[in-house]
Amino acid sequence: MLKLQNLECGYGRIKVLQGIDFAVGSESVGLFGPNGAGKTTLISAIMGMLKPWKGSITLEGKEIAGQETHNIARMGVALVPQERELFPGMSVEDNLILGAVYIAHAKNDIPSQLEKVYQLFPILKERHAQIAGTLSGGQQRMLAIGRALMSKPRLLILDEPSLGLQPSIVAEVFEVLKALKTSVSILITEQNVRESLRAIDRGYVLENGRIVLEDTAKGLMTNPHVIKSYLGI
């Protein structure tokens, strides 16, 4: 599905990522690391918001490095950013519909996609006519995920989906992500490693711009470095 090989990129003269080898297949993958490790930079490179200095990014064998973000979205990659980026003055349902209308393979399937999103997040169906800006933070996160799913992505990328959410909402969001694993490839960047490891198949640890660990979720749970640095045990 997605493969990064020997990727290097940064901002100005500052190199942020170096020698990144990374892949996501038909699975759910986590990318973990402290603030400043380069997680969001890596996502920016995948989504075409940042041009790599070196290396390749391929989606199903096709080079996408340097492509425009909207073209990458049309290829089947959907991003849920940290900031949610909703249309606060529009209704919940209108926000969802906007996730599909500009994607050729999704715009003719809006009613069935809406029903799927409402099954995943019943609160969105209950509040479908409510103005998005009046939702709670957790509900807005659900709406952002739902809008991304409206595009019928092959790869769903979530940047820090638990950021700023109360624990009960975090658990609900990750339960949905676990349920989605069978229908869409998923890449999650997170600092909440404990919750993420329950939802993913495999993960990477990124520190100082380099991949320092790669293992199954089970392997990462028992890795001494992960336990000490990220699980607080």
N, CA and C of each residue as an Amber inpcrd file, in Angstrom:
protein
   699
   0.8380000  -1.2080000   0.0000000   0.0000000   0.0000000   0.0000000
   0.8710000   1.2550000   0.0000000   1.4330000   1.6200000   1.1590000
   2.2760000   2.8160000   1.2700000   3.6830000   2.4040000   1.6680000
   4.6730000   2.9600000   0.9770000   6.0650000   2.6350000   1.3050000
   6.9260000   3.8900000   1.2120000   7.7040000   4.1370000   2.2500000
   8.6890000   5.2110000   2.2760000  10.0660000   4.5700000   2.3140000
  10.9650000   5.0340000   1.4530000  12.3070000   4.4690000   1.3940000
  13.3500000   5.5750000   1.4640000  14.2380000   5.4490000   2.4410000
  15.3730000   6.3630000   2.6280000  14.9350000   7.8280000   2.5690000
  13.8370000   8.1280000   3.2210000  13.2510000   9.4690000   3.1420000
  14.0090000  10.4630000   4.0160000  14.2970000  11.6110000   3.4260000
  14.8650000  12.7380000   4.1600000  14.0750000  13.9870000   3.8100000
  13.7370000  14.7810000   4.8160000  13.0810000  16.0600000   4.5500000
  13.1680000  16.9480000   5.7760000  12.8640000  18.2170000   5.5750000
  12.9360000  19.1620000   6.6730000  12.3910000  20.5110000   6.2580000
  12.7790000  21.5370000   7.0150000  12.2940000  22.8890000   6.7820000
  13.4960000  23.8270000   6.6700000  13.5640000  24.5620000   5.5580000
  14.7290000  25.4130000   5.3500000  15.9860000  24.5690000   5.2760000
  16.9370000  24.8670000   6.1440000  18.1680000  24.0710000   6.1920000
  18.1600000  23.0450000   7.3190000  17.0470000  22.9640000   8.0170000
  16.9650000  22.0620000   9.1720000  16.4020000  20.7100000   8.7480000
  17.2190000  19.6780000   8.8450000  16.7720000  18.3240000   8.5140000
  15.9920000  17.7550000   9.6990000  14.7870000  17.2740000   9.4250000
  13.9330000  16.7200000  10.4740000  13.8860000  15.1990000  10.3980000
  13.7370000  14.6590000   9.2070000  13.6770000  13.2070000   9.0030000
  14.8870000  12.7540000   8.2160000  15.4590000  11.6140000   8.6080000
  16.6130000  11.1090000   7.8860000  16.5920000   9.5840000   7.8350000
  16.7890000   9.0660000   6.6350000  16.8840000   7.6260000   6.4330000
  15.6450000   6.8510000   6.8340000  14.4670000   7.4020000   6.5720000
  13.2260000   6.7610000   7.0090000  12.8140000   5.6570000   6.0370000
  12.7220000   4.4430000   6.5480000  12.1460000   3.3050000   5.8260000
  10.9100000   2.8740000   6.6010000   9.7770000   2.8490000   5.9110000
   8.4940000   2.7660000   6.6160000   7.4630000   2.2120000   5.6540000
   6.5660000   1.3600000   6.1280000   5.5510000   0.7980000   5.2330000
   4.2440000   0.5620000   5.9780000   3.1500000   0.6940000   5.2430000
   1.8170000   0.3550000   5.7410000   1.1550000  -0.5200000   4.6950000
   0.7800000  -1.7360000   5.0760000   0.0730000  -2.6260000   4.1670000
  -1.4120000  -2.6480000   4.4960000  -2.0350000  -3.7930000   4.3380000
  -3.4500000  -3.9460000   4.6980000  -3.5260000  -4.2220000   6.1940000
  -3.3440000  -3.1820000   6.9790000  -3.1670000  -3.3210000   8.4250000
  -3.3470000  -1.9630000   9.0900000  -3.2330000  -1.9760000  10.4060000
  -3.2410000  -0.7470000  11.1910000  -1.8610000  -0.5660000  11.8130000
  -1.2340000   0.5760000  11.5310000   0.1490000   0.8240000  11.9500000
   0.2050000   2.0770000  12.8160000   0.9860000   2.0110000  13.8820000
   1.1900000   3.1610000  14.7500000   2.5680000   3.7590000  14.5570000
   2.6530000   5.0700000  14.7060000   3.9300000   5.7850000  14.6670000
   4.0210000   6.5920000  15.9540000   4.9840000   6.2250000  16.7920000
   5.0820000   6.8150000  18.1210000   6.3820000   7.5890000  18.2840000
   6.3700000   8.5290000  19.2020000   7.5640000   9.3030000  19.4780000
   7.2130000  10.5530000  20.2500000   8.2090000  11.1760000  20.8790000
   7.9570000  12.3900000  21.6590000   7.6710000  13.5870000  20.7690000
   7.2450000  14.6770000  21.3700000   7.0900000  15.9310000  20.6290000
   8.4080000  16.2990000  19.9650000   8.3310000  16.7200000  18.7060000
   9.5330000  17.1210000  17.9960000  10.2840000  15.9920000  17.3290000
   9.7600000  14.7720000  17.4290000  10.4580000  13.6280000  16.8310000
  10.3700000  13.6240000  15.3140000   9.3110000  14.2450000  14.7610000
   9.1440000  14.2840000  13.3130000   7.9020000  13.5920000  12.8040000
   6.9800000  13.2260000  13.6950000   5.7870000  12.4880000  13.2780000
   4.9210000  13.3010000  12.3180000   4.6290000  14.5360000  12.6890000
   3.7900000  15.3730000  11.8300000   4.5150000  15.7290000  10.5390000
   5.8290000  15.8910000  10.6000000   6.6150000  16.1430000   9.3880000
   6.4940000  14.9790000   8.4210000   6.5350000  13.7560000   8.9420000
   6.4020000  12.5740000   8.0960000   5.0370000  12.5580000   7.4090000
   3.9920000  12.8660000   8.1540000   2.6550000  12.9160000   7.5650000
   2.5710000  14.0130000   6.5100000   3.1770000  15.1560000   6.7890000
   3.1710000  16.2530000   5.8170000   3.8300000  15.8350000   4.5120000
   4.8930000  15.0490000   4.6050000   5.5670000  14.5550000   3.3970000
   4.6770000  13.5790000   2.6380000   4.0170000  12.6820000   3.3550000
   3.1280000  11.7140000   2.7050000   1.9960000  12.4280000   1.9730000
   1.4390000  13.4660000   2.5970000   0.2660000  14.1510000   2.0540000
   0.6130000  15.2380000   1.0390000   1.8880000  15.3910000   0.7130000
   2.2680000  16.3610000  -0.3090000   2.3830000  17.7840000   0.1830000
   2.3340000  17.9800000   1.4940000   2.4570000  19.3260000   2.0560000
   3.9120000  19.7320000   2.2560000   4.8090000  18.7690000   2.1320000
   6.2330000  19.0070000   2.3050000   6.9800000  18.1340000   1.3050000
   7.8120000  18.7450000   0.4940000   8.5390000  17.9980000  -0.5310000
   9.7890000  17.3550000   0.0620000   9.9570000  16.0400000  -0.1020000
  11.1470000  15.3700000   0.4320000  12.4280000  15.8650000  -0.2330000
  13.5010000  15.8600000   0.5320000  14.8100000  16.1950000  -0.0140000
  15.4120000  14.9990000  -0.7410000  15.0570000  13.8220000  -0.2540000
  15.6780000  12.6030000  -0.7680000  14.7460000  11.4350000  -0.4810000
  14.8750000  10.3680000  -1.2810000  14.0970000   9.1650000  -1.0410000
  12.7980000   9.1410000  -1.8200000  11.9880000   8.1340000  -1.5560000
  10.7440000   7.9540000  -2.3080000   9.5720000   7.6710000  -1.3800000
   8.3880000   8.0420000  -1.8690000   7.1220000   7.7090000  -1.2180000
   6.2320000   7.1150000  -2.2940000   5.8620000   5.8570000  -2.1490000
   5.0270000   5.2180000  -3.1630000   3.7200000   4.7340000  -2.5520000
   2.6690000   4.8450000  -3.3350000   1.3490000   4.3470000  -2.9620000
   0.9580000   3.3130000  -3.9980000   0.8570000   2.0670000  -3.5570000
   0.5890000   0.9420000  -4.4540000   1.5310000   0.9640000  -5.6590000
   2.8000000   1.2290000  -5.3840000   3.8400000   1.1880000  -6.4050000
   4.0190000   2.4560000  -7.2070000   3.1450000   3.4480000  -7.0110000
   3.2250000   4.6970000  -7.7680000   3.8600000   5.7900000  -6.9150000
   4.8710000   6.4550000  -7.4730000   5.5470000   7.5300000  -6.7490000
   4.6020000   8.7150000  -6.5320000   4.4810000   9.1410000  -5.2720000
   3.5960000  10.2710000  -4.9680000   4.3380000  11.4360000  -4.3210000
   5.6260000  11.2840000  -4.0610000   6.3930000  12.3670000  -3.4340000
   6.3130000  13.6230000  -4.2930000   5.9470000  14.7260000  -3.6800000
   5.8530000  15.9870000  -4.4060000   4.5320000  16.2320000  -5.1000000
   3.6180000  15.2410000  -5.0710000   2.2890000  15.4370000  -5.6600000
   1.5000000  16.4570000  -4.8390000   0.5370000  17.0940000  -5.4750000
  -0.3490000  18.0100000  -4.7560000  -1.2370000  17.2230000  -3.7870000
  -1.5480000  17.8540000  -2.6590000  -2.3350000  17.1860000  -1.6250000
  -3.6780000  16.6960000  -2.1510000  -4.3550000  17.5030000  -2.9690000
  -5.6740000  17.0920000  -3.4590000  -5.5740000  15.8800000  -4.3830000
  -4.4650000  15.7510000  -5.1010000  -4.2850000  14.5720000  -5.9480000
  -4.0640000  13.3200000  -5.1130000  -3.3180000  13.4590000  -4.0310000
  -3.0910000  12.3200000  -3.1390000  -4.4110000  11.8890000  -2.5020000
  -5.2490000  12.8520000  -2.1390000  -6.5700000  12.5250000  -1.5890000
  -7.4090000  11.7620000  -2.6020000  -7.3340000  12.1610000  -3.8570000
  -8.1120000  11.4780000  -4.8960000  -7.5880000  10.0790000  -5.1770000
  -6.3460000   9.8130000  -4.8010000  -5.7820000   8.4670000  -4.9460000
  -6.2320000   7.5370000  -3.8210000  -6.9340000   8.0910000  -2.8340000
  -7.4800000   7.2450000  -1.7770000  -6.8150000   7.3800000  -0.4280000
  -6.1320000   8.5030000  -0.1870000  -5.5070000   8.7440000   1.1160000
  -6.2650000   9.8710000   1.8140000  -6.7470000   9.6070000   3.0150000
  -7.4980000  10.6140000   3.7790000  -6.7660000  10.9180000   5.0750000
  -6.6760000  12.1970000   5.4070000  -5.9840000  12.6350000   6.6220000
  -6.9610000  13.2590000   7.6040000  -6.8460000  12.8470000   8.8620000
  -7.5340000  13.5230000   9.9660000  -6.4610000  14.2700000  10.7480000
  -6.3300000  15.5910000  10.5460000  -5.2550000  16.3430000  11.2000000
  -5.5520000  16.6200000  12.6660000  -4.5280000  17.0410000  13.3850000
  -4.7100000  17.3800000  14.8000000  -5.7720000  18.4510000  14.9920000
  -5.8020000  19.4290000  14.0870000  -6.6450000  20.6080000  14.2850000
  -8.1060000  20.3830000  13.8950000  -8.4200000  19.1960000  13.3550000
  -9.7810000  18.8100000  12.9310000 -10.2250000  19.5170000  11.6700000
 -10.0430000  20.8360000  11.5610000 -10.3130000  21.5900000  10.3390000
 -11.7270000  21.3610000   9.7980000 -12.6960000  21.4980000  10.6680000
 -14.0980000  21.3980000  10.2710000 -14.5960000  22.7510000   9.7740000
 -15.8110000  22.7420000   9.2350000 -16.4950000  23.9840000   8.8820000
 -17.4630000  24.2850000  10.0250000 -17.0630000  25.1400000  10.9760000
 -17.8180000  25.2870000  12.2240000 -19.2090000  25.8710000  12.0610000
 -19.4610000  26.6050000  10.9730000 -20.7690000  27.2090000  10.7780000
 -21.7440000  26.3380000  10.0100000 -21.2920000  25.1500000   9.6120000
 -22.1440000  24.2300000   8.8520000 -22.6030000  23.0870000   9.7450000
 -23.6510000  22.3990000   9.3240000 -24.1820000  21.2940000  10.1160000
 -23.2360000  20.1000000  10.0940000 -23.4660000  19.1950000  11.0200000
 -22.6970000  17.9470000  11.0710000 -22.8040000  17.2070000   9.7450000
 -24.0320000  17.0510000   9.2490000 -24.2130000  16.2770000   8.0200000
 -23.5820000  16.9670000   6.8160000 -23.6720000  18.2720000   6.7440000
 -23.0440000  18.9790000   5.6220000 -21.5230000  18.8380000   5.6670000
 -20.9480000  18.8500000   6.8650000 -19.5130000  18.6060000   6.9920000
 -19.1510000  17.2170000   6.4790000 -19.9610000  16.2370000   6.8210000
 -19.7040000  14.8720000   6.3560000 -19.7810000  14.7930000   4.8340000
 -20.8040000  15.3740000   4.2690000 -20.9940000  15.3090000   2.8150000
 -19.8190000  15.9360000   2.0750000 -19.2630000  17.0040000   2.6400000
 -18.1190000  17.6550000   1.9960000 -16.9030000  16.7330000   1.9070000
 -16.8720000  15.7040000   2.7360000 -15.7790000  14.7470000   2.6530000
 -15.8300000  13.8890000   1.4070000 -16.9790000  13.8610000   0.7460000
 -17.1560000  12.9800000  -0.4120000 -17.3180000  13.7050000  -1.7340000
 -17.7910000  14.9330000  -1.7220000 -18.2480000  15.5520000  -2.9760000
 -17.1360000  15.8070000  -3.9910000 -15.8960000  15.9100000  -3.5340000
 -14.8090000  16.1880000  -4.4750000 -13.9910000  14.9410000  -4.8180000
 -14.4680000  13.7810000  -4.3640000 -13.7680000  12.5210000  -4.6210000
 -14.6250000  11.6850000  -5.5630000 -14.1180000  11.4300000  -6.7640000
 -14.9270000  10.8150000  -7.8220000 -15.5410000   9.4910000  -7.3950000
 -14.7550000   8.6370000  -6.7200000 -15.2700000   7.3080000  -6.3870000
 -16.1870000   7.3200000  -5.1640000 -16.3600000   8.4890000  -4.5330000
 -17.1910000   8.5680000  -3.3320000 -18.4540000   9.4020000  -3.5130000
 -18.4360000  10.3610000  -4.4500000 -19.5390000  11.3300000  -4.5000000
 -20.8640000  10.7210000  -4.9400000 -20.8320000   9.5720000  -5.6030000
 -22.0770000   8.9280000  -6.0190000 -22.5870000   7.9230000  -4.9920000
 -21.9020000   7.8490000  -3.8590000 -22.2550000   6.8600000  -2.8440000
 -22.4830000   7.5200000  -1.4820000 -22.9030000   8.7760000  -1.4970000
 -23.0050000   9.5380000  -0.2560000 -24.0250000   8.9620000   0.7320000
 -25.2370000   8.5840000   0.3200000 -26.1970000   8.0700000   1.3050000
 -25.7000000   6.8390000   2.0620000 -25.1180000   5.8830000   1.3540000
 -24.6440000   4.6760000   2.0370000 -23.4370000   4.9700000   2.9170000
 -22.5740000   5.9000000   2.4870000 -21.4290000   6.2760000   3.3150000
 -21.8780000   6.9920000   4.5830000 -22.8910000   7.8450000   4.4510000
 -23.4350000   8.5100000   5.6340000 -23.9370000   7.4890000   6.6420000
 -24.6440000   6.4910000   6.1570000 -25.1890000   5.4770000   7.0590000
 -24.0750000   4.7100000   7.7720000 -22.9890000   4.4230000   7.0490000
 -21.8500000   3.7280000   7.6660000 -21.2140000   4.5760000   8.7580000
 -21.0500000   5.8660000   8.4820000 -20.4680000   6.7620000   9.4870000
 -21.3860000   6.8680000  10.6980000 -22.6810000   6.9650000  10.4650000
 -23.6250000   7.0680000  11.5720000 -23.6600000   5.7890000  12.4090000
 -23.4120000   4.6520000  11.7890000 -23.3300000   3.4040000  12.5500000
 -22.1020000   3.3880000  13.4510000 -21.0010000   3.9470000  12.9500000
 -19.7740000   4.0140000  13.7460000 -19.8920000   5.0330000  14.8760000
 -20.5310000   6.1610000  14.5770000 -20.6570000   7.2580000  15.5440000
 -22.1280000   7.6540000  15.6740000 -22.9140000   6.9220000  16.4660000
 -24.3470000   7.2240000  16.5930000 -24.6310000   8.6570000  17.0430000
 -23.7240000   9.2470000  17.8220000 -23.9490000  10.6170000  18.2870000
 -24.0030000  11.5950000  17.1180000 -23.2940000  11.2910000  16.0300000
 -23.3300000  12.1730000  14.8610000 -24.6810000  12.0910000  14.1540000
 -25.2770000  10.9070000  14.1360000 -26.6170000  10.7820000  13.5510000
 -27.6250000  11.5430000  14.4060000 -27.4820000  11.3980000  15.7190000
 -28.3850000  12.0860000  16.6450000 -28.2980000  13.6040000  16.4700000
 -27.1090000  14.0890000  16.1180000 -26.8790000  15.5350000  16.0240000
 -26.5870000  15.9720000  14.5900000 -27.1320000  15.2630000  13.6250000
 -26.7940000  15.5100000  12.2220000 -27.1100000  16.9390000  11.7670000
 -28.1210000  17.5570000  12.3890000 -28.5100000  18.9160000  11.9880000
 -27.8440000  19.9970000  12.8410000 -27.0980000  19.5880000  13.8450000
 -26.4670000  20.5560000  14.7490000 -25.2810000  21.2390000  14.0660000
 -25.0500000  22.5010000  14.3880000 -23.9130000  23.2380000  13.8500000
 -22.6240000  22.6520000  14.4290000 -21.6780000  22.3370000  13.5680000
 -20.4740000  21.6080000  13.9740000 -19.6750000  22.3350000  15.0460000
 -19.6530000  23.6650000  14.9750000 -18.8820000  24.4350000  15.9400000
 -19.4110000  24.3740000  17.3520000 -20.6310000  23.8720000  17.5400000
 -21.2150000  23.7780000  18.8790000 -21.0290000  22.3940000  19.4960000
 -20.4090000  21.4730000  18.7710000 -20.1350000  20.1440000  19.3110000
 -19.0140000  20.2060000  20.3380000 -18.9650000  19.2090000  21.2090000
 -17.8420000  19.0930000  22.1410000 -16.5770000  18.7160000  21.3700000
 -15.4300000  18.8350000  22.0310000 -14.1720000  18.4820000  21.3810000
 -14.1420000  17.0440000  20.9080000 -14.6470000  16.1350000  21.7310000
 -14.6770000  14.7310000  21.3470000 -15.5880000  14.4740000  20.1660000
 -16.7410000  15.1260000  20.1590000 -17.6710000  14.9640000  19.0420000
 -17.0990000  15.5520000  17.7600000 -16.3680000  16.6550000  17.8740000
 -15.7200000  17.2210000  16.6950000 -14.6560000  16.2780000  16.1430000
 -13.9350000  15.5910000  17.0400000 -12.9530000  14.6060000  16.5700000
 -13.6570000  13.4740000  15.8260000 -14.7650000  12.9970000  16.3550000
 -15.5320000  11.9580000  15.6710000 -15.9950000  12.4480000  14.3050000
 -16.4310000  13.6950000  14.2420000 -16.8880000  14.2610000  12.9730000
 -15.7360000  14.3390000  11.9710000 -14.5600000  14.7210000  12.4320000
 -13.4010000  14.7920000  11.5380000 -13.0480000  13.4160000  10.9830000
 -13.1210000  12.3950000  11.8300000 -12.8560000  11.0300000  11.3620000
 -13.9440000  10.5950000  10.3880000 -15.1920000  10.8820000  10.7310000
 -16.2980000  10.5240000   9.8510000 -16.1980000  11.1840000   8.4970000
 -15.8200000  12.4600000   8.4850000 -15.6820000  13.1620000   7.2050000
 -14.5880000  12.5270000   6.3520000 -13.4860000  12.1350000   6.9690000
 -12.4230000  11.4580000   6.2210000 -12.9210000  10.1390000   5.6430000
 -13.7180000   9.4130000   6.4070000 -14.2400000   8.1260000   5.9340000
 -15.2390000   8.2910000   4.7920000 -15.8730000   9.4460000   4.7060000
 -16.8230000   9.6890000   3.6190000 -16.1550000   9.6200000   2.2460000
 -14.8520000   9.8290000   2.1860000 -14.1360000   9.7810000   0.9050000
 -13.8030000   8.3520000   0.4750000 -14.2420000   7.3580000   1.2650000
 -13.9790000   5.9380000   0.9760000 -12.4810000   5.6950000   0.7520000
 -11.6580000   6.0740000   1.7410000 -10.2130000   5.9690000   1.5460000
  -9.7140000   4.5340000   1.5570000  -8.5920000   4.3350000   0.8850000
  -7.8630000   3.0750000   1.0090000  -6.9000000   3.1390000   2.1870000
  -6.4180000   4.3570000   2.4710000  -5.5160000   4.5810000   3.6040000
  -6.0330000   5.7650000   4.4140000  -6.2660000   5.5380000   5.7020000
  -6.7220000   6.5810000   6.6170000  -5.5670000   6.9390000   7.5440000
  -5.1810000   8.2180000   7.5550000  -4.0910000   8.6930000   8.4030000
  -4.6680000   9.6030000   9.4780000  -4.3050000   9.3300000  10.7190000
  -4.7930000  10.1360000  11.8400000  -3.6020000  10.6850000  12.6140000
  -3.5300000  12.0030000  12.7300000  -2.4390000  12.6640000  13.4340000
  -2.9000000  13.0240000  14.8430000  -2.3900000  12.2860000  15.8300000
  -2.7060000  12.5110000  17.2440000  -4.2170000  12.5480000  17.5020000
  -4.9440000  11.4710000  17.1770000  -6.4070000  11.5140000  17.3360000
  -6.8850000  11.6580000  18.7750000  -6.0420000  11.3170000  19.7600000
  -6.4860000  11.4200000  21.1540000  -6.1750000  12.7700000  21.7840000
  -5.5150000  13.6550000  21.0500000  -5.0430000  14.9230000  21.6070000
  -6.1990000  15.7580000  22.1600000  -6.1130000  16.0940000  23.4400000
  -7.0880000  16.9760000  24.0680000  -8.4130000  16.3360000  24.4280000
  -8.5220000  15.0170000  24.2940000  -9.7920000  14.3490000  24.5760000
  -9.7780000  13.7050000  25.9550000 -10.9450000  13.6450000  26.5860000
 -11.0450000  12.9660000  27.8720000 -10.9420000  11.4580000  27.6600000
 -10.4900000  10.7160000  28.6820000 -10.2060000   9.2800000  28.5180000
 -11.3570000   8.4560000  27.9540000 -12.5870000   8.7440000  28.3590000
 -13.7160000   7.9440000  27.8680000 -13.9070000   8.1140000  26.3680000
 -13.6780000   9.3300000  25.8540000 -13.8050000   9.5850000  24.4180000
 -12.6440000   8.9500000  23.6690000 -11.4400000   9.0130000  24.2550000
 -10.2750000   8.3610000  23.6420000 -10.5490000   6.8810000  23.4480000
 -11.0760000   6.2300000  24.4750000 -11.3740000   4.8010000  24.3840000
 -12.4010000   4.5270000  23.2920000 -13.4060000   5.3820000  23.1770000
 -14.4410000   5.2060000  22.1500000 -13.8600000   5.3570000  20.7490000
 -13.0010000   6.3620000  20.5640000 -12.3760000   6.5850000  19.2570000
 -11.5200000   5.3910000  18.8600000 -10.7450000   4.8660000  19.7980000
  -9.8790000   3.7410000  19.4590000 -10.6680000   2.4530000  19.2320000
 -11.8180000   2.3100000  19.8650000 -12.6820000   1.1610000  19.5700000
 -13.1570000   1.2200000  18.1220000 -13.4950000   2.4160000  17.6500000
 -13.9010000   2.5830000  16.2520000 -12.7390000   2.2530000  15.3220000
 -11.5410000   2.7080000  15.6550000 -10.3780000   2.4290000  14.8100000
 -10.0930000   0.9300000  14.7480000 -10.2980000   0.2380000  15.8570000
 -10.1400000  -1.2250000  15.8360000 -11.1550000  -1.8650000  14.8960000
 -12.3740000  -1.3650000  14.9200000 -13.4240000  -1.9130000  14.0580000
 -13.1490000  -1.6480000  12.5870000 -12.4340000  -0.5670000  12.2880000
 -12.1610000  -0.1920000  10.8940000 -11.0230000  -0.9900000  10.2670000
 -10.2330000  -1.6750000  11.0750000  -9.0190000  -2.3290000  10.5740000
  -9.2690000  -3.2930000   9.4260000 -10.4290000  -3.9000000   9.4080000
 -10.7090000  -4.9020000   8.3750000 -11.1300000  -4.2800000   7.0450000
 -11.4310000  -2.9820000   7.0330000 -11.9540000  -2.3700000   5.8060000
 -11.0620000  -1.2920000   5.2070000 -10.0910000  -0.7930000   5.9700000
  -9.2280000   0.2760000   5.4650000  -7.8690000   0.1800000   6.1540000
  -6.8010000   0.4770000   5.4110000  -5.4720000   0.5570000   6.0210000
  -5.4140000   1.8280000   6.8620000  -4.7400000   1.7440000   8.0140000
  -4.7250000   2.8630000   8.9550000  -3.2990000   3.1580000   9.4030000
  -2.9720000   4.4510000   9.4500000  -1.7230000   4.9310000  10.0460000
  -2.0830000   5.9490000  11.1190000  -1.6340000   5.6900000  12.3440000
  -1.9220000   6.5640000  13.4770000  -0.6080000   7.0920000  14.0460000
  -0.4840000   8.4140000  14.1870000   0.6130000   8.9620000  14.9790000
   0.0450000   9.3230000  16.3390000   0.7600000   8.9630000  17.3900000
   0.2130000   9.1500000  18.7330000   1.3110000   9.3000000  19.7780000
   0.9730000  10.0460000  20.8410000   1.7740000  10.0260000  22.0630000
   1.1270000   9.1280000  23.1070000  -0.1580000   8.8300000  22.9290000
  -0.8560000   7.9110000  23.8220000  -0.5670000   6.4830000  23.3550000
   0.6190000   6.0140000  23.6880000   1.0840000   4.7280000  23.1670000
   0.2810000   3.5700000  23.7420000  -0.0390000   3.6450000  25.0100000
  -0.7460000   2.5350000  25.6560000  -2.0710000   2.2250000  24.9530000
  -2.8790000   3.2360000  24.7200000  -4.1760000   3.0210000  24.0710000
  -3.9890000   2.5910000  22.6220000  -3.0230000   3.1820000  21.9460000
  -2.7980000   2.8750000  20.5320000  -2.4000000   1.4260000  20.3160000
  -1.5520000   0.9050000  21.2020000  -1.0640000  -0.4660000  21.0250000
  -2.1910000  -1.4920000  21.0860000  -3.3050000  -1.1230000  21.6890000
  -4.4550000  -2.0320000  21.7400000  -5.2300000  -2.0410000  20.4240000
  -4.9620000  -1.0460000  19.5670000  -5.7570000  -0.8900000  18.3420000
  -4.9900000  -1.2150000  17.0690000  -3.6590000  -1.3520000  17.1510000
  -2.8550000  -1.5170000  15.9390000  -2.3270000  -2.9410000  15.8020000
  -1.8330000  -3.2380000  14.6100000  -1.1770000  -4.5190000  14.3620000
   0.3350000  -4.4230000  14.5470000   0.8830000  -3.2700000  14.1640000
   2.3330000  -3.1050000  14.1120000   2.6620000  -1.6400000  14.3580000
   3.8950000  -1.3800000  14.8060000   4.2340000   0.0090000  15.0810000
   5.7010000   0.3280000  14.9120000   5.9570000   1.6310000  14.7870000
   7.3100000   2.1710000  14.6910000   7.4950000   3.2070000  15.7930000
   8.7320000   3.3380000  16.2640000   9.0820000   4.4060000  17.1950000
  10.0500000   5.3440000  16.4850000   9.6860000   6.6230000  16.4550000
  10.4770000   7.6570000  15.7860000  11.0710000   8.5820000  16.8420000
  12.3890000   8.7070000  16.8410000  13.0700000   9.5880000  17.7850000
  14.1670000  10.3500000  17.0610000  14.1940000  11.6650000  17.2690000
  15.2090000  12.5160000  16.6400000  15.2890000  12.3100000  15.1300000
  14.1270000  12.1420000  14.5070000  14.0660000  12.0510000  13.0560000
  14.4320000  10.7140000  12.4640000  14.6250000   9.7010000  13.3130000
  14.9940000   8.3700000  12.8180000  14.0740000   7.3030000  13.4090000
  13.8370000   6.2550000  12.6420000  13.1180000   5.0930000  13.1620000
  14.0830000   4.2950000  14.0280000  13.7520000   4.1440000  15.3160000
  14.6440000   3.4190000  16.2270000  14.0980000   2.0500000  16.6040000
  12.8120000   1.8190000  16.3590000  12.1970000   0.5290000  16.6650000
  11.0820000   0.2300000  15.6790000  10.9370000  -1.0390000  15.3390000
   9.7990000  -1.5150000  14.5540000   9.4390000  -2.8970000  15.0700000
   8.1640000  -3.1260000  15.3600000   7.7630000  -4.4320000  15.8770000
   6.2430000  -4.5460000  15.8170000   5.7630000  -5.7450000  16.1190000
   4.3240000  -5.9340000  16.2790000   3.8580000  -5.1800000  17.5170000
   2.5580000  -4.9780000  17.6260000   2.0250000  -4.3120000  18.8140000
   2.4030000  -5.0840000  20.0710000   2.3010000  -6.3970000  20.0070000
   2.6500000  -7.2250000  21.1650000   4.1210000  -7.0750000  21.5180000
   4.9800000  -7.0450000  20.4820000   6.4090000  -6.8870000  20.7280000
   6.7410000  -5.5440000  21.3500000   6.0730000  -4.4850000  20.8910000
   6.3220000  -3.1570000  21.4500000   5.8490000  -3.0570000  22.8970000
   4.7550000  -3.7520000  23.2180000   4.2400000  -3.7240000  24.5870000
   5.2400000  -4.2670000  25.5950000   6.0880000  -5.1890000  25.1450000
   7.0430000  -5.8220000  26.0520000   8.4710000  -5.3360000  25.8370000
   8.6600000  -4.3630000  24.9520000  10.0000000  -3.8420000  24.6910000
  10.4500000  -2.9470000  25.8510000  11.6180000  -3.1850000  26.4230000
  12.0660000  -2.3940000  27.5830000  12.1150000  -0.8890000  27.3220000
  12.5560000  -0.4880000  26.1310000  12.6370000   0.9470000  25.8300000
  11.2440000   1.5700000  25.7680000  10.3050000   0.8720000  25.1460000
   8.9310000   1.3770000  25.0640000   8.3020000   1.4420000  26.4510000
   8.5100000   0.4050000  27.2340000   7.9560000   0.3780000  28.5910000
   8.4750000   1.5530000  29.4100000   9.7740000   1.7960000  29.3490000
  10.3820000   2.8620000  30.1520000  10.0240000   4.2540000  29.6410000
  10.0750000   4.4360000  28.3240000   9.9400000   5.7830000  27.7620000
   8.5090000   6.1930000  27.4600000   7.6260000   5.2100000  27.1720000
   6.2940000   5.5670000  26.6770000   5.1350000   5.0050000  27.4930000
   5.3690000   3.9350000  28.2270000   4.2760000   3.3400000  28.9920000
   4.3270000   3.7140000  30.4660000   5.4470000   4.2830000  30.9010000
   5.5550000   4.7690000  32.2710000   5.4800000   3.6860000  33.3150000
   5.9790000   2.5000000  32.9520000   5.9540000   1.3830000  33.9080000
   7.3330000   1.2360000  34.5580000
